[in-house]
Amino acid sequence: MGTAIKRANGGLFKSLLWGMVAAATMSCTAHAWWNAEWTIRKKITVDTSDKGGGITAPIGTATVLIRLHDGDFQFGSAKPDGSDIRFVAADDKTPLSYQIEAFDNTLNEAFVWVKVPDLKPGGKAEIWLYYGDEKAEAEKPEDAKKTYDKDTVLVYHFGERNAAAADSSSSGNTAANAGTPVEGSVIGGGVRFLSKNAIAIPGSPSLAWSDSSSMTFSAWIKPMDVSANVVLFSRHEQGNSFVIGIDAGVPYAEVKTASGSQRTPGGAALATGIWRHLAVTADGTKITLYLDGESYGAASASLPALKGPALLGGDGPAAGADGAAAAPDAAAITGGFVGEMDEVEISSIARPQGFLQLAAFGEGTGDKAAKIVTAGNDETSGGGSENELTKHISLITDISKSLTPDGWAVIFLCTLLAVVGWWVTVMKLLYLNKVKKGTSVFLKEWEHLSADLSVLDHGDEENIKSMGGKATAKSQKLMRQSPIYHIYKIGSEEIQHRINNAQEGFNGLSGRSMQAIRATLDGGLVREVQRLNSNLVFLTIGISGGPYLGLLGTVIGVMITFAVIAKSGAVEVNSIAPGIAGALLATVAGLAVAIPALFAYSYISSRIKDAVNDITIFIDEFVAKIAEAFPSTHD
């Protein structure tokens, strides 16, 4: 029996030991730090499972959009241009290529593209985002070009202002002319087409198509007019053409050769004013059109040989037929697109559906976008997670950057109310504690004195102060803090006054004298109550005025936010949320004043009520005692 117990204990000890080793190993692995110079990191998860994007088709290596905002990123802890941002693979060792499309530490939003290798459908991939290195230098431009794989031959983010769209891929296919920029597109900036302002894409070896070659074209579009046959992308050469457009609201891809034309079949028509992800793939035997990541229509056709320039946003002869960069002739453009476009991408292969779904689901603003790419909590350089208090303070700091001057004025007033309220609270509590301590000492001395009030008829004021000579100097100092002691002195002085002014000798206290003494004591009570309640009005001002001040700041802030949105025309969550959050901070400030003031006022009022009750009880007892001790001989 003993041997079995020893074996059991030995086995248990070994299990615990190996468990501790395993936990320590896991802890070290989880807290591995890529580079100690970066002080903050957070885990980014790309979720293609049913809980995320629900992608079941193959994906492969893809460039994923990471949206950063003040809800998941401490802009104040990063460099103003985001140059200290780095991305590392799940092994916490391998740096990942990335490109910052936009980083705005005023609006607290950023758009970053990260190359994530070998994404699987129905699973999760984790990467690390590092920042917080003040000495970090920006990534080299050639490193940003590696954000897209070798099969990506053109990427336009349209983040330029009054400049031709630059190619973010390594192929260098910069547009021939500038488009009309628009703020607040689906991802940062975009371009607006007004029927005659097409963008020319010069021909190049990387964009050349041979007969039956493979290709993928994708873009985010927001059509504003779908009543006519409009063209999104077109390419013509020697009787061959490839066109992507919208016919009466129905997207299509069309191939024309000497043998005829083939067009993908139609489906449900598009609505105006809504961002949609449109993609077209050609694999050599079939051309497939995808809308929001789902197959919309397919045609048994192949790409013709095309090597010349192409047009975005219209059809017609593209200028520079020899492939040179030149702006198109607006007068010659037909089927011009009216609407907005963003994130145009061309690849030299037919991308799998899962790849297109990742772009359609993850780059949009729908529910799936927030589920596919999620950010974890910040971790400090020690490897420990940031505590909730620090995180909340960081969020409030970021939100405060969106405050308008009137919001700051309201918060200043609320801060002033809070300081005054806390000062009143602290001073009042200190005073009430002294009152309680002094009252306690006095009542002990009064208990002895009340048994024999003869000391009050000697006319010796010092004897009265010392409660018949029994109270020490220290006790007298404490008793002077008590309102009841003040009432006692008033009553004693009234008795002494009558004793000293009695012309025929003191013959006790008549009924009229007792009434007069009680009236004097009641007057003293009123003055003591006023002293106890002094300055409490500042707490009531905080309780009533704080929320109204906060509401005023919030209303003004919301008004300004909507006015700015109406003026700029940028209506999206990222443009509205910072202003609304900043405006609500004023309400938080008002409540932060009112709530503590309410609790403090309620507690102090109860303490004052107890003190007043003690005074009232003492007055009744004092009057009864002196009536008994000094009865009138005439009654």
URURCOR-V907938 format. One record per residue. N is the residue number from 1. RES is the residue in one small letter. OMEGA is omega in whole degrees, 0 to 359 (NA if undefined). BURIAL is # if it has 9 or more other C-alpha atoms within 8 Angstrom, else .. Layout:
# URURCOR-V907938
n:res:omega:burial
N:RES:OMEGA:BURIAL
N:RES:OMEGA:BURIAL
This chain:
# URURCOR-V907938
n:res:omega:burial
1:m:180:.
2:g:179:.
3:t:180:.
4:a:180:.
5:i:179:.
6:k:179:.
7:r:180:.
8:a:179:.
9:n:178:.
10:g:178:.
11:g:179:.
12:l:180:.
13:f:179:.
14:k:179:.
15:s:179:.
16:l:181:.
17:l:180:.
18:w:177:.
19:g:179:.
20:m:178:.
21:v:180:.
22:a:180:.
23:a:179:.
24:a:179:.
25:t:179:.
26:m:180:.
27:s:180:.
28:c:180:.
29:t:183:.
30:a:184:.
31:h:176:#
32:a:184:.
33:w:184:.
34:w:181:.
35:n:186:.
36:a:180:.
37:e:176:.
38:w:191:#
39:t:184:#
40:i:173:#
41:r:174:#
42:k:181:#
43:k:176:#
44:i:181:#
45:t:173:#
46:v:188:#
47:d:178:#
48:t:179:#
49:s:180:#
50:d:179:.
51:k:179:.
52:g:182:#
53:g:182:#
54:g:182:#
55:i:182:#
56:t:180:#
57:a:180:#
58:p:181:#
59:i:183:#
60:g:177:#
61:t:184:#
62:a:175:#
63:t:189:#
64:v:177:#
65:l:175:#
66:i:176:#
67:r:178:.
68:l:177:#
69:h:186:#
70:d:176:#
71:g:182:.
72:d:182:#
73:f:179:.
74:q:182:#
75:f:180:#
76:g:180:#
77:s:179:.
78:a:177:#
79:k:186:#
80:p:181:#
81:d:179:.
82:g:184:#
83:s:178:#
84:d:179:#
85:i:174:#
86:r:177:#
87:f:183:#
88:v:181:#
89:a:184:#
90:a:179:#
91:d:180:.
92:d:180:#
93:k:188:.
94:t:177:.
95:p:179:.
96:l:178:#
97:s:181:#
98:y:176:#
99:q:176:#
100:i:177:#
101:e:179:#
102:a:177:#
103:f:184:#
104:d:181:#
105:n:172:#
106:t:176:.
107:l:180:.
108:n:174:#
109:e:179:#
110:a:177:#
111:f:184:#
112:v:179:#
113:w:184:#
114:v:178:#
115:k:182:#
116:v:184:#
117:p:168:.
118:d:176:.
119:l:181:#
120:k:175:#
121:p:176:#
122:g:181:#
123:g:180:.
124:k:174:#
125:a:183:#
126:e:175:#
127:i:180:#
128:w:172:#
129:l:179:#
130:y:172:#
131:y:180:#
132:g:176:#
133:d:183:#
134:e:182:.
135:k:184:.
136:a:176:.
137:e:182:.
138:a:176:.
139:e:179:.
140:k:180:.
141:p:181:.
142:e:176:.
143:d:178:#
144:a:179:#
145:k:180:#
146:k:180:#
147:t:181:#
148:y:183:#
149:d:184:.
150:k:180:.
151:d:176:.
152:t:187:#
153:v:177:#
154:l:175:#
155:v:176:#
156:y:174:#
157:h:181:#
158:f:176:#
159:g:182:#
160:e:176:#
161:r:180:.
162:n:177:.
163:a:179:.
164:a:180:#
165:a:179:#
166:a:179:#
167:d:181:#
168:s:176:#
169:s:180:#
170:s:185:#
171:s:177:.
172:g:180:#
173:n:179:#
174:t:181:#
175:a:181:#
176:a:183:#
177:n:181:#
178:a:174:#
179:g:177:#
180:t:186:#
181:p:176:#
182:v:178:#
183:e:174:.
184:g:176:#
185:s:182:#
186:v:176:#
187:i:181:#
188:g:180:#
189:g:177:#
190:g:177:#
191:v:178:#
192:r:177:#
193:f:182:#
194:l:174:#
195:s:185:#
196:k:182:#
197:n:180:#
198:a:178:#
199:i:181:#
200:a:175:#
201:i:181:#
202:p:175:#
203:g:179:#
204:s:179:#
205:p:182:.
206:s:180:.
207:l:182:#
208:a:177:#
209:w:172:#
210:s:179:#
211:d:176:.
212:s:177:#
213:s:181:#
214:s:183:#
215:m:171:#
216:t:174:#
217:f:177:#
218:s:179:#
219:a:169:#
220:w:182:#
221:i:173:#
222:k:182:#
223:p:177:#
224:m:178:#
225:d:182:#
226:v:182:#
227:s:184:.
228:a:177:#
229:n:183:#
230:v:185:#
231:v:177:#
232:l:182:#
233:f:180:#
234:s:179:#
235:r:183:#
236:h:176:#
237:e:173:#
238:q:177:.
239:g:176:.
240:n:179:#
241:s:174:#
242:f:186:#
243:v:170:#
244:i:183:#
245:g:179:#
246:i:181:#
247:d:181:#
248:a:178:#
249:g:183:#
250:v:178:#
251:p:179:#
252:y:170:#
253:a:187:#
254:e:177:#
255:v:177:#
256:k:175:#
257:t:180:#
258:a:182:.
259:s:179:.
260:g:182:.
261:s:177:.
262:q:183:#
263:r:177:#
264:t:180:#
265:p:183:.
266:g:176:#
267:g:180:.
268:a:182:.
269:a:178:.
270:l:173:.
271:a:180:.
272:t:174:#
273:g:182:.
274:i:178:.
275:w:178:#
276:r:177:#
277:h:182:#
278:l:180:#
279:a:177:#
280:v:177:#
281:t:174:#
282:a:183:#
283:d:179:#
284:g:180:#
285:t:185:#
286:k:174:#
287:i:184:#
288:t:177:#
289:l:179:#
290:y:176:#
291:l:182:#
292:d:175:#
293:g:180:#
294:e:181:.
295:s:183:#
296:y:179:#
297:g:181:#
298:a:178:#
299:a:178:#
300:s:182:.
301:a:179:#
302:s:180:#
303:l:172:#
304:p:178:#
305:a:180:#
306:l:182:#
307:k:185:#
308:g:181:#
309:p:179:#
310:a:179:#
311:l:170:#
312:l:175:#
313:g:178:#
314:g:179:#
315:d:180:#
316:g:180:.
317:p:179:#
318:a:180:#
319:a:181:#
320:g:184:#
321:a:178:#
322:d:179:.
323:g:180:#
324:a:181:#
325:a:178:#
326:a:179:#
327:a:180:#
328:p:177:#
329:d:184:.
330:a:182:.
331:a:184:.
332:a:182:.
333:i:176:#
334:t:178:#
335:g:184:#
336:g:180:#
337:f:175:#
338:v:182:#
339:g:181:#
340:e:181:#
341:m:180:#
342:d:173:#
343:e:175:#
344:v:182:#
345:e:177:#
346:i:178:#
347:s:181:#
348:s:177:#
349:i:175:#
350:a:182:#
351:r:176:#
352:p:183:#
353:q:179:#
354:g:178:#
355:f:180:#
356:l:178:#
357:q:178:#
358:l:178:#
359:a:183:#
360:a:182:#
361:f:188:#
362:g:183:#
363:e:182:#
364:g:181:#
365:t:180:.
366:g:182:.
367:d:184:.
368:k:181:#
369:a:181:#
370:a:182:#
371:k:182:#
372:i:181:#
373:v:180:#
374:t:181:#
375:a:178:#
376:g:179:#
377:n:176:#
378:d:173:#
379:e:180:#
380:t:186:#
381:s:177:#
382:g:180:.
383:g:181:#
384:g:179:.
385:s:178:.
386:e:181:#
387:n:187:.
388:e:181:.
389:l:179:.
390:t:181:.
391:k:179:#
392:h:178:.
393:i:178:.
394:s:179:#
395:l:180:#
396:i:177:.
397:t:179:#
398:d:181:#
399:i:183:#
400:s:179:#
401:k:180:.
402:s:181:#
403:l:175:#
404:t:181:#
405:p:179:.
406:d:176:#
407:g:177:#
408:w:178:#
409:a:178:.
410:v:180:#
411:i:176:#
412:f:179:.
413:l:178:#
414:c:178:#
415:t:178:#
416:l:177:.
417:l:181:#
418:a:180:#
419:v:179:.
420:v:180:#
421:g:179:#
422:w:178:#
423:w:178:.
424:v:181:#
425:t:182:#
426:v:181:.
427:m:181:.
428:k:179:#
429:l:176:#
430:l:180:.
431:y:181:.
432:l:176:#
433:n:176:.
434:k:178:#
435:v:182:#
436:k:181:#
437:k:179:#
438:g:179:#
439:t:180:#
440:s:179:.
441:v:182:#
442:f:183:#
443:l:176:.
444:k:178:.
445:e:181:#
446:w:180:#
447:e:178:.
448:h:184:.
449:l:185:#
450:s:178:.
451:a:179:.
452:d:183:.
453:l:182:#
454:s:180:.
455:v:184:#
456:l:183:#
457:d:180:#
458:h:179:.
459:g:178:.
460:d:184:.
461:e:180:.
462:e:178:.
463:n:178:#
464:i:181:#
465:k:182:#
466:s:177:#
467:m:180:#
468:g:178:#
469:g:182:#
470:k:182:.
471:a:178:#
472:t:179:.
473:a:179:.
474:k:179:.
475:s:179:#
476:q:178:#
477:k:178:.
478:l:183:#
479:m:180:#
480:r:177:#
481:q:186:#
482:s:174:#
483:p:180:#
484:i:177:#
485:y:178:#
486:h:178:#
487:i:178:#
488:y:180:#
489:k:179:#
490:i:180:#
491:g:181:#
492:s:179:#
493:e:177:.
494:e:179:#
495:i:180:#
496:q:179:#
497:h:180:.
498:r:178:#
499:i:183:#
500:n:184:.
501:n:179:.
502:a:185:.
503:q:182:.
504:e:182:.
505:g:182:.
506:f:182:.
507:n:180:.
508:g:183:.
509:l:180:#
510:s:178:#
511:g:179:.
512:r:179:.
513:s:179:.
514:m:178:#
515:q:180:.
516:a:179:.
517:i:179:#
518:r:180:#
519:a:178:.
520:t:178:#
521:l:178:#
522:d:175:.
523:g:176:.
524:g:177:#
525:l:181:#
526:v:181:.
527:r:178:.
528:e:178:#
529:v:178:#
530:q:179:.
531:r:179:.
532:l:183:.
533:n:183:.
534:s:177:.
535:n:176:.
536:l:179:#
537:v:180:.
538:f:176:#
539:l:179:#
540:t:175:#
541:i:178:#
542:g:180:#
543:i:184:#
544:s:187:#
545:g:182:#
546:g:180:#
547:p:180:#
548:y:176:#
549:l:178:#
550:g:179:#
551:l:178:#
552:l:179:#
553:g:180:#
554:t:181:#
555:v:179:#
556:i:179:#
557:g:178:#
558:v:178:#
559:m:180:.
560:i:180:.
561:t:181:#
562:f:177:#
563:a:179:.
564:v:179:.
565:i:180:#
566:a:182:.
567:k:182:.
568:s:181:.
569:g:180:.
570:a:183:#
571:v:176:.
572:e:186:.
573:v:184:.
574:n:179:.
575:s:182:#
576:i:190:#
577:a:182:.
578:p:180:#
579:g:179:#
580:i:179:#
581:a:178:#
582:g:179:#
583:a:180:#
584:l:178:#
585:l:177:#
586:a:177:#
587:t:177:#
588:v:179:#
589:a:179:#
590:g:178:#
591:l:178:#
592:a:175:.
593:v:189:#
594:a:187:#
595:i:176:#
596:p:179:.
597:a:179:#
598:l:179:#
599:f:180:.
600:a:180:#
601:y:181:#
602:s:181:.
603:y:181:.
604:i:179:#
605:s:179:.
606:s:177:.
607:r:179:#
608:i:178:#
609:k:178:.
610:d:180:.
611:a:179:#
612:v:178:#
613:n:179:.
614:d:180:#
615:i:181:#
616:t:179:#
617:i:181:.
618:f:179:#
619:i:179:#
620:d:181:.
621:e:181:.
622:f:180:#
623:v:180:#
624:a:181:.
625:k:182:#
626:i:176:#
627:a:179:#
628:e:183:.
629:a:182:#
630:f:180:.
631:p:179:#
632:s:180:#
633:t:180:.
634:h:181:.
635:d:NA:.
